[in-house]
Amino acid sequence: MNNFTYCVPTQIRFGKGQIACLAEELSKYGQNVLMVYGGGSIRRSGLYDQIHHLLKDFRVCELGGITPNPKITAVREGVAICRAHKIDVILAVGGGSCIDAAKNIACGAFYEGDPWDLVTDGSRITKALPIAVVLTVSATGSEMNNNAIISNEETHEKLGIVSDTLYPALSICDPTYLYTLPGRQTAAGTADIMSHVIEQYFQSYDGAYITDRLCESVLRTCIHYCPIALEHPDDYEARSNLMWASTLGLNHILTLGKGGAWSCHPMEHELSAYYDVTHGEGLAVLTPAWMSYVLGEQTVSRFAMYARNVWDIYEKDKYRAAYMGIKRTREFFNACGLPDTLLRLGIGRERFEEMAAEAVRTSGIATRSYVHLQKEDIVKIFDSCAV
């Protein structure tokens, strides 16, 4: 295994009713809270009122309307609120979009310039407000990592920031909050979890046996429980396993001893930046296409291992096993109701060249990924997804 250092300071409160600790935990940081959330779902579920009741002795400011693929314009608004109201702690209520916006606001509050500067140059991040999370969507794993993604609608860029200042101090993960998720969001979230794991699993270093087995277990968990959650939205066992799979999928434990740049995420970030598509749906289209494109003599053994250990495919020939594993991946996403072509996402060929060039420019896909991909390779992958 490669050398690694692992330290995640996030306190996880997992299970029913864990939100009862919210006031006590937030009081450690102060009384001025900025609550960051998305649309009306937390109001319809009653969670919004419950949080305000728990925080009745706090001064709570709000930044609602955070969209999927959160925008830098919302971050700027949040930073202004933090400064005007001397915010002590940020509370993100929602999924990855709300958490990522909160992380960007948290570090932007201590930066005098435009918060977009922190996205393009992470070395400028020196400090951040403490962040707490009430998780309502299983997908990104942002509840227990130091990553965040933000979109600039003016420049059509969707980029990430990484800083140890951005780990949430507290994340409340109550699986019952997932009961009201629409099926489409459950499926897309599962595709996102699986893509996170796949990106970490398909790396060139083969000596991290235990990390590979952990990856396979998380993938099998998603494959087993997503259909159950889609059919029975209030199945606690299914929701709790998917929620913890989301957290494990990107709290860095599945990359220990390995490492390397990702492939499908940089490509999908371009789809989201230009077309504002749902991240998990874009990944569901691109992941099997990427698998098919990079399958070859140098990668077939790992793809065969994936097929056998994740999908229980007992084909002896490694190429046939690999093909069957890729096919099962595509079929699973389709069975969950996810799109299988870019056309179904409303994306044509007109920007393939531009998006491919940006994917190379903004990531390590050309030099550090599992199979190095240049602009022309990415265009071919996009093209294979077009119809």
N, C-alpha and C positions, 0 to 999 in steps of 0.2 A: 504493500500500500504506500501511496505517497504520504509525505508528512502533512499534518494539518493541525490547526488550532481551532477549537470549538468552544464557544461561549455564547449562549443565548440568554439574556437577562430577563426575558418576558415571563411574567407570572401568568399561567393559564388557570382559569377557573372553569372547569368543564362539567356540564350536567345541568339538570333541571334546577331552576331557582337560584342559580349562582349569582344572579344580578343583585341579590339582596346585599352584597358586599359593596356595591358601587359607591355609596356616599362615604363610607369609612375609608375606602381606598383613595378616592379622589381628594379627600380632605388632607391627605399627606402632602399635596402639592399646592393647595390654596383653595380659594372660594370662587374664583372667576373662571368659568368654564365656557369653552366654545364647542357647541355640539354641531358636528358635521354629519349630514345625512343626505339621502337621495330624494326619492319621490314620496308618494303618499302611502306606501306599503306599511311603514311603521306606525302611521296614524290609524290605518284600517285595522291593524292587528292589535292595537291597544298599547304597543310598546312605547310609543311616544309619550302617552299620558303617564305610563308607569315610571318612565325615567324622570319626568318632571316632578312626579310625586316624591320619588326617592331623593331628588336633588332640590327639594323645596327650600332648603336653607342655603343654597348656593345662588350665585348670580350667573345665570345661564344666558349666553348669547347663542344665536343660531345662524348656521349657514346651510340652508337646504337646497335642493335641486341639483345635487351633484349627479352628473350624468355618467353612464358607462363611457369608458375612455375619457377620464376626467381631464378638464381643460385648464390651461394656465390662467385663463381669465378668472375662473373660480378661485384658484390659488391666490391670485392678487387680491381678490375681494376678502378672502379669509385672513390674509396677512394684515390688511387694513383694519379689520375688526380686532385682531389680536393687539395691535398697537393702540387703537383708540380706547379699548376697554381693559387694557393691562391683563390680558388673559394669562392664567397660571397653568392650565392644562387643557388639552384638546381631547374631546370624546368623539370618536368616530363610531357611528351607528349604521351598520350596513355591511356591504361586502368589500371586495378589493378596491373598487373605485373610490368609495368614501375613505377607506383607510389610506390609500395612496395620496389622495388629495390632502388628508390630514397631515401626512408625513411631509409633504411639500410645504404646507403652510407652517408646520412646526419649525422647520429650519429657515424658511423665508422670514419668519418673525424676527430673526436676529441678523438679517442681512439688509444693508441699506439700499442696495440696488434692486433691479428687477429680479424676481424669483426665478425667471427663466435662466438667468446666469448660472444658477446652482445646478440646473439640469445639464447645461453644456459644459460646465466645469465644476465637477464635484469637489475639487480641492478647496473651493470657497466655503463649503459647509463646515462650520466650526462648532456649532451649538444648535440645540433644538429644544422646543418646549416638550414636556412629557406628554405622551400619547396613551390614551386608554381606548379600548375597543369593545363594543358589543356586536358580536358577529351575527349576521343574519343570512349570509350566503356562503356556501362552501365552494371555493374555486381557487382563489389566488394564493392562499397561504400567507398573505400580508400581515395576518394577525400575529405572526411569530417570526418575522424576518426584518432585515434592515434595508429592504428594497422598496422602490416605488416607481411607478410609470406615470408619465404625464404627457398630454398632447398639446401641441401648439397648432391651433386651427388656422393661423395665418400662414405658417411656413409648411404645413402638412408634415410635421415631425412628431413622432411618438417615441420618446426616449426615456431611459431609466436613470435613477440616481441610487447610489449605494453609500451608506454611511452608518457607522456603529451608533451614531446619535439617534438613529431612526427606529430602533427596536421599540415596539410598544412596551410600556411598563406593565400593563395589565391587559389581558384579553379574556372576556367572558364569552364562553362558547356553550350555548344552551341549544341542543339539537331541536327542541320544540319550536324554536324560532324559524326553522326551515319548513315547517308544516305547510305554510301558506305560499311557498314558492311556486310559481307557474312551472309546468313540466318543461317548457323550453329552457327556463333558467337552470333547472336541475340538471338537464342533459348537457347544456353548454358548460356549466360549472364542472361537471364530471370530466368532460373532454379537456378542460383546462388543467385539472388535477393530473390526468393521465399524461398530458403533454409535458407537464413539468417533470414527471417521473421519467418519461421516455427520453427527454433531453439529457437527463443525468445518467441514465442507464446506458445510452449509446454514446460512449466515450472510448477513446483508444486504449486506455489503460485497463488491463484485464485482471490485475492482481487483487482487487478489492472484493473478495468473494462475499463477505458478509454484507457489504453495501449493495451488491447486486441482488442478494436474496431479499433484503429489505425492500428494494425497488419492486421486485416481482410480487411481493406480498401486498404492497399498496395497490399495484395495478389489479391484482386479482380481487381485492376488496372492492374497487370501483366497478369492475365487471360484474361482480356478484350482486352488489347492493343498488346500483343505479336503476335497473329495471324494477326492483321491488319498490323503491321510492317513487318511481313514476306511476306505478299501479296503485300504491298505497301511500299517499303523501304523508300520512301521520304515523307511519311505522317508525317507532323510536329507535329500534335496533338499526334499521337501514340508515336513518338520518344521522345517528351518532357515529356510525362507522364512516360514513362519507365525510362528516365534519372533521373527524380526526385525521382521515386520509388527506384532506385538504391541508391541514396544518403540517403534517409530516411531509407532504409533497414538496414544500418549499421552505422548511426551516433549516435547510442545509445539511441535515443528517444523511440525506440520500446521495450526497456528492462527496462525502468524506473519503479520503484516500484516492479520489479520482480527480475530476476537474476538467475544464475545457469550455470553449465557447459553445453556445447553443445554435441551433439551425432553424427550426420551425418558427420560433418566436420572433427572431428578427424579420423573417419574411411576413409573418402575420401582422406585426406592428405596422408595416407599410400598408397593408389592406385597411387596418383600422384608422391609420392616419389620413388616408386619402378618401376612404368611403365610410368611415365611422361604423363599421360592422361590429357585431358582437364577437368579442375576442375568442371565446370557446368555439363558436361556430366556424370562424376562420381556421382555427387550429384543426378542427375535425375534417375540414377539406384538405388542408395542406399536409397533415402528418402522414397519412397513407401514401400520398403522392411522393413526399420526400423519401419515405422508406423504399418505395419501388425504384426511385432514381439512384439512390446510393447503394443499393444491393449489388455486390460484386464479390470478387475473390477475397478481398481484404476484409469484408464485412459480413460475409455469409455465415460464419460460425456463430457470431453474436446474434444475428437475426434468427438462426435456427434455435439457439438457446432460448431466445425470447419466445418463439413459437411453442417450444416444448414446455417451458416452465411457467409461462403465463396462460397459454391457451390449451395446454394438455394435448398437443399435437404429437403423436408418436410415430411420425414418418422418419425412417432412417436416413434417407437421402437429405443432406443438409439444404440443398437448394429448394427442393420440393417443400421441405418443412418451412423454410423462410418465406416462400411465396404464400403458403397456406396461412402463416401467422399474419402477414400483411393483409391478406384477404379477410381474415377474421376481424382484424382491427377496423377495416373499412365497414364491414357488415355490422359490427357492433354499433358504431356511430350512427349508421343509417337506421338501425332498429330502434335507437333512442330518439329518432325523429330529427336528427341533425342533417344539415345539407351535405351533399356530396360533390357539388361543383361550385365554382366561383360564379357562374351564371345565376345560380339560385340565390346568391348573395347580392345580385345586382351589379356584378363586376365584369366588365368586358376587357378586351385585350389592349385597349388604347393606352394604358399607363404601365404596362408590364415592364418596359425598358427602364422607365423612370423609377419605378418602385424597386426593381432589382438593383439598380445602381445605389439607391439609398440604403438598401439592406446591407450591401457590402460596406458602404461608407460609415455606417453608424454601429457596426458590430465587428466581432472577430470571426465571422462566418467564413471569410476567405483564407484565414491563416491559422485559426485555433480550433475549429469545429471538428466533429467526428470525421466527416469527409469534407475537405475544403471545397467551397463552392464559390465560383466567380459569377459575375453578372450574367453571363450567357447560360450558366447552369440554372440559375434561379429563374430566368425567363422560361427555360424549358419546363421547369417544375410548374410555374404558373400556367403555362400553356397546356400542360397535361391535365390541369384542373378546370380548364375553360368550359369543357362540354362533358 
